[in-house]
Amino acid sequence: MHPDYEISNTQADGQSLSCAQKTLMIKKSIFFGTILFLWHLQAIASNQYIPGDIEKLLVLPENQIDVGMVALTLAKEVYSNLDVAAYSRKIDVLADKVKQLANGTRDPEQRIRVLNTVLFRMEGFHYDRDPFSRSKQEYRYLNGVLDTKQGICYSLPLLYVAVAQRVGYPVYPVQAPDHMFVRYSDPAFKEQNIETTSGGKYFEDEWYIKDFAIGKKGLASGSYMRTLTYREFLGVMLEVNAGFHFDKMIGIKGITYLENARLHNPKHADTYNELGRAYLAMSKVVNAEWAAKFQFSSEQYVKKAKELGYVSQTEISPTEMRSDRRGCGRKMRDRTEYRARILAPGVNA
């Protein structure tokens, strides 16, 4: 039951309530509790919990989505004093350095080497290998990565795509279970994958499929290893903000963001699993009638996640590796047989 409708056993003047009065108060509590949750569900459907500047992002067509601006606009919900324009200029500065060093090359491999050289060597952006790095809020948002020059397996791809887009390179995110990397999209180019947690090294699809325990369902459904559009990437970013609201114990707002994440990135199994968890949590703080409805929603979303080939953390890593998984990285990404992709010192593209 919502705390606003808790029932006291005494009146304001301290006198005991009669059975009839208690019954009436219970009926009123149920009635107003039902009205409240109906309003909450309507609010979810109509995006009443989403600020206007973010709501505008939800209707942008693919060709009008600037990944950097979208990421910074979402970050401003968390960092209210964030100067979006100033941080956008920081992305432009990085993009200008890439353009200058690339010298107009159209070769995908050289473009990747330039991006890696600027971001990881010249500017020093790197993956934070602390096992608890994902608990650091600043690593979940683009402004935090630009400030600290550190990130995790979600935010380093975010930076990479934001800069590449400003330069005009076709670089897009790719999701694996509990992980993200990026891909240079060009059918004529073989080594498209770029692992930003390892300074931009190339790893073949088979490596990700094996290392992240991706099954046939996850591949066939497109939940994992599929090149995302910018609009689908927006769904991923919405899911990050959902996490912020859940951390603040604002469950309904978190669910609203997750529902929008699902609409923008409808093939991702992990989003459905998170919705299942969210609705299950909500079922524990409402009356019996609504608990049953939320439990049903939870079951349906978990079922959908499984149909899409959802892979849990325990399936990804053996027990001895789980502490490493919490940092979103794996030791294998530094294997020496996977060559670095950077420019030789003093060499332009």
C-alpha positions in Angstrom: 0.0 0.0 0.0 1.2 3.5 -0.8 2.5 5.2 2.4 0.1 8.1 1.9 -2.8 5.6 2.6 -1.6 3.9 5.7 -4.4 3.5 8.2 -4.1 4.5 11.9 -5.9 2.6 14.6 -6.7 5.9 16.4 -8.4 9.1 15.5 -6.6 12.4 15.7 -8.1 13.0 19.2 -6.8 9.6 20.4 -10.2 7.9 20.5 -10.4 4.3 19.1 -12.1 3.8 15.8 -15.2 1.6 15.5 -15.3 -1.4 13.2 -17.5 0.4 10.8 -15.2 3.4 10.7 -12.2 1.2 10.1 -14.0 -0.6 7.3 -14.9 2.7 5.7 -11.3 3.9 5.9 -10.0 0.7 4.4 -12.5 1.0 1.5 -11.4 4.6 1.0 -7.8 3.6 1.1 -8.3 0.9 -1.6 -10.3 3.3 -3.7 -7.8 6.1 -3.6 -4.9 3.7 -3.9 -6.4 2.3 -7.1 -7.0 5.8 -8.5 -3.4 6.7 -7.7 -1.9 3.7 -9.5 -4.2 4.1 -12.5 -2.9 7.7 -12.7 0.7 6.4 -12.4 0.1 3.9 -15.3 -1.5 6.7 -17.4 1.5 8.9 -16.6 3.9 6.1 -17.8 2.0 5.8 -21.1 1.9 9.6 -21.7 5.5 10.2 -20.6 4.4 12.6 -17.9 7.5 11.7 -15.9 9.9 12.7 -18.7 11.1 16.3 -18.9 10.2 18.3 -22.0 13.8 18.6 -23.3 14.2 14.8 -23.1 10.7 14.1 -24.5 11.8 16.1 -27.6 14.6 13.6 -28.2 12.1 10.7 -28.3 10.6 11.9 -31.6 13.8 12.7 -33.4 14.3 10.9 -36.7 17.5 8.9 -37.2 19.2 11.6 -39.4 18.6 14.3 -36.7 20.1 12.5 -33.8 23.4 13.9 -32.7 24.7 11.3 -30.2 26.8 13.8 -28.3 23.9 16.3 -27.8 21.5 13.5 -26.9 23.9 12.1 -24.3 24.6 15.5 -22.8 20.9 16.4 -22.7 20.2 13.2 -20.8 23.1 13.9 -18.5 21.7 17.3 -17.6 18.8 15.5 -15.9 21.4 14.2 -13.5 23.7 17.2 -13.4 21.3 20.1 -13.4 24.0 22.8 -13.8 25.6 21.1 -16.8 26.5 23.4 -19.6 25.5 21.2 -22.6 26.8 23.6 -25.2 30.2 23.9 -23.5 30.6 20.1 -23.4 29.4 19.8 -27.0 32.3 22.1 -28.0 34.7 19.6 -26.2 33.4 16.9 -28.6 34.0 19.3 -31.5 37.6 19.9 -30.4 38.2 16.2 -30.4 36.6 15.8 -33.8 38.7 18.6 -35.2 41.9 16.8 -34.0 40.7 13.7 -35.8 40.0 15.6 -39.0 43.4 17.2 -38.9 45.3 14.0 -38.3 43.2 12.0 -40.8 44.0 14.4 -43.6 41.0 13.5 -45.6 41.6 9.7 -45.7 38.7 7.5 -46.8 40.4 4.3 -45.7 38.4 2.7 -42.8 41.4 1.2 -41.1 43.3 4.5 -41.2 40.3 6.3 -39.9 40.0 3.9 -37.0 43.7 4.3 -36.3 43.3 8.1 -36.2 40.4 7.9 -33.8 42.3 5.5 -31.6 45.4 7.7 -31.7 43.6 10.9 -30.8 41.3 9.5 -28.1 43.5 6.9 -26.4 47.1 8.1 -27.0 47.0 11.8 -27.5 44.1 12.6 -25.2 44.6 9.7 -22.8 41.0 8.4 -22.5 41.1 4.9 -21.0 39.0 2.2 -19.3 38.9 2.2 -15.5 39.8 -1.3 -14.4 38.6 -0.8 -10.9 36.2 -3.8 -10.2 33.7 -1.2 -8.9 34.0 1.3 -11.7 30.4 0.9 -12.8 29.2 2.2 -9.5 30.8 5.6 -10.3 28.0 7.9 -11.6 30.4 10.1 -13.6 31.4 7.1 -15.8 27.8 6.6 -16.9 27.6 10.1 -18.6 29.5 11.7 -21.4 30.4 14.8 -19.4 31.9 12.6 -16.7 34.1 10.8 -19.3 35.2 14.1 -20.8 36.1 15.4 -17.3 37.9 12.3 -16.0 39.2 10.8 -19.3 38.1 7.5 -17.9 35.0 5.4 -18.6 33.5 1.9 -18.7 32.3 -0.4 -21.5 29.2 1.7 -22.1 30.5 5.3 -21.9 33.8 4.8 -23.8 31.8 3.6 -26.9 29.5 6.5 -26.3 32.4 8.9 -26.5 33.8 7.1 -29.5 30.6 7.2 -31.5 29.9 10.8 -30.6 33.3 11.9 -31.9 33.1 9.7 -35.0 29.7 11.0 -35.9 30.9 14.6 -35.7 33.7 13.7 -38.2 31.3 11.9 -40.5 32.6 8.3 -39.9 30.0 5.5 -39.9 30.7 4.1 -36.5 27.9 2.6 -34.4 27.5 0.7 -31.2 27.0 -3.0 -30.8 25.6 -4.8 -27.7 26.8 -8.0 -26.2 25.5 -9.3 -22.8 26.5 -6.7 -20.2 28.9 -5.1 -22.6 29.2 -2.7 -25.6 31.7 -2.2 -28.3 31.6 -0.2 -31.6 31.7 -1.1 -35.3 32.8 0.7 -38.4 30.0 0.0 -40.7 31.3 -0.7 -44.2 30.5 -4.0 -46.1 33.8 -3.8 -47.9 35.8 -3.6 -44.7 36.5 -6.8 -42.8 37.9 -5.8 -39.4 34.9 -3.6 -38.4 34.8 -4.3 -34.6 36.5 -1.8 -32.3 37.0 -2.6 -28.6 37.2 0.7 -26.8 38.1 -0.9 -23.4 41.4 -2.0 -25.0 42.4 1.1 -26.8 40.4 0.3 -30.0 41.8 -3.1 -30.8 40.0 -5.5 -33.2 38.3 -8.6 -31.9 36.3 -10.9 -34.3 32.7 -11.6 -33.8 33.4 -15.2 -32.7 35.5 -13.9 -29.8 32.6 -11.9 -28.4 30.1 -14.7 -29.0 32.2 -17.2 -27.1 33.4 -14.9 -24.3 30.0 -13.5 -23.6 28.2 -16.9 -23.9 25.8 -15.6 -26.7 23.5 -18.4 -27.8 21.7 -18.9 -31.1 18.5 -17.2 -29.8 20.5 -14.0 -28.9 22.0 -13.9 -32.4 18.9 -14.8 -34.4 16.8 -12.2 -32.5 19.2 -9.4 -33.1 19.5 -8.8 -29.3 23.2 -9.2 -29.4 26.0 -8.6 -32.0 23.8 -6.4 -34.2 24.9 -3.0 -35.3 22.6 -0.5 -33.7 21.1 2.7 -35.2 21.5 6.0 -33.5 17.8 5.8 -32.5 18.4 2.4 -30.9 21.4 3.8 -29.1 19.1 6.5 -27.7 17.2 3.6 -26.1 20.4 2.4 -24.4 21.0 5.9 -23.0 17.4 6.1 -21.7 18.0 2.9 -19.8 21.0 4.4 -18.1 18.8 7.3 -16.9 16.3 4.7 -15.7 19.0 3.3 -13.5 19.6 6.7 -12.0 15.9 7.0 -11.0 15.9 3.5 -9.6 18.9 4.4 -7.5 16.9 7.4 -6.2 14.0 5.1 -5.4 11.7 6.7 -8.0 10.4 3.5 -9.3 7.6 4.8 -11.5 9.9 7.2 -13.3 12.5 4.5 -13.8 9.9 2.3 -15.4 8.8 5.1 -17.6 12.4 5.4 -19.0 12.7 1.7 -19.4 9.4 1.5 -21.3 10.8 4.2 -23.7 14.1 2.4 -23.9 12.2 -0.7 -25.0 10.3 1.2 -27.7 13.5 2.7 -29.1 15.6 -0.5 -28.8 12.9 -3.3 -29.0 15.2 -6.2 -29.7 17.4 -6.0 -26.7 16.8 -8.8 -24.2 18.5 -7.1 -21.3 15.9 -4.2 -21.4 13.0 -6.7 -21.1 14.8 -8.4 -18.2 15.2 -5.1 -16.4 11.6 -4.3 -16.9 10.7 -7.7 -15.4 12.8 -6.9 -12.4 11.3 -3.4 -12.1 7.7 -4.5 -12.2 8.4 -7.3 -9.7 9.9 -4.7 -7.3 6.8 -2.5 -7.8 4.5 -5.4 -7.0 5.9 -5.6 -3.5 4.8 -2.0 -2.6 1.2 -2.0 -3.8 -2.0 -3.6 -2.7 -2.8 -7.2 -3.6 -4.9 -6.4 -6.7 -2.1 -4.3 -8.3 0.6 -6.6 -7.1 -1.0 -9.3 -9.2 -1.0 -7.0 -12.3 2.6 -6.0 -11.8 3.7 -9.5 -11.3 2.0 -10.5 -14.5 3.8 -7.7 -16.3 7.0 -8.9 -14.8 6.5 -12.5 -15.9 5.7 -11.4 -19.5 8.8 -9.2 -19.8 11.1 -11.9 -18.3 9.5 -14.4 -20.8 10.2 -12.0 -23.6 13.8 -11.6 -22.5 14.3 -15.3 -22.6 12.7 -15.6 -26.1 15.2 -13.0 -27.3 18.1 -15.0 -25.9 18.9 -13.1 -22.7 22.3 -14.0 -21.1 22.7 -13.4 -17.4 26.0 -12.3 -15.7 26.4 -15.7 -14.1 26.3 -17.3 -17.6 28.9 -14.9 -18.9 31.6 -15.5 -16.3 32.7 -18.5 -14.3 32.7 -17.8 -10.5 36.3 -16.8 -10.3 35.9 -14.1 -13.0 32.7 -12.4 -11.6 34.6 -9.7 -9.6 36.3 -8.8 -12.9 32.9 -8.7 -14.7 31.7 -6.1 -12.3 34.1 -3.7 -13.9 32.6 -4.6 -17.3 36.0 -5.7 -18.7 37.8 -8.9 -19.3 41.5 -9.6 -19.0 41.5 -11.2 -22.5 41.1 -7.8 -24.1 44.7 -7.1 -23.5 46.0 -10.2 -25.2 49.1 -9.3 -27.1 48.1 -11.3 -30.2 45.4 -8.6 -30.8 47.4 -5.8 -32.4 47.1 -2.2 -31.4 45.4 0.0 -34.1 47.2 3.4 -33.8 49.3 5.6 -36.1 53.1 5.4 -36.0 54.6 8.4 -34.1 54.7 11.4 -36.3 52.8 9.8 -39.1 49.5 11.3 -40.5 46.9 9.1 -42.1 
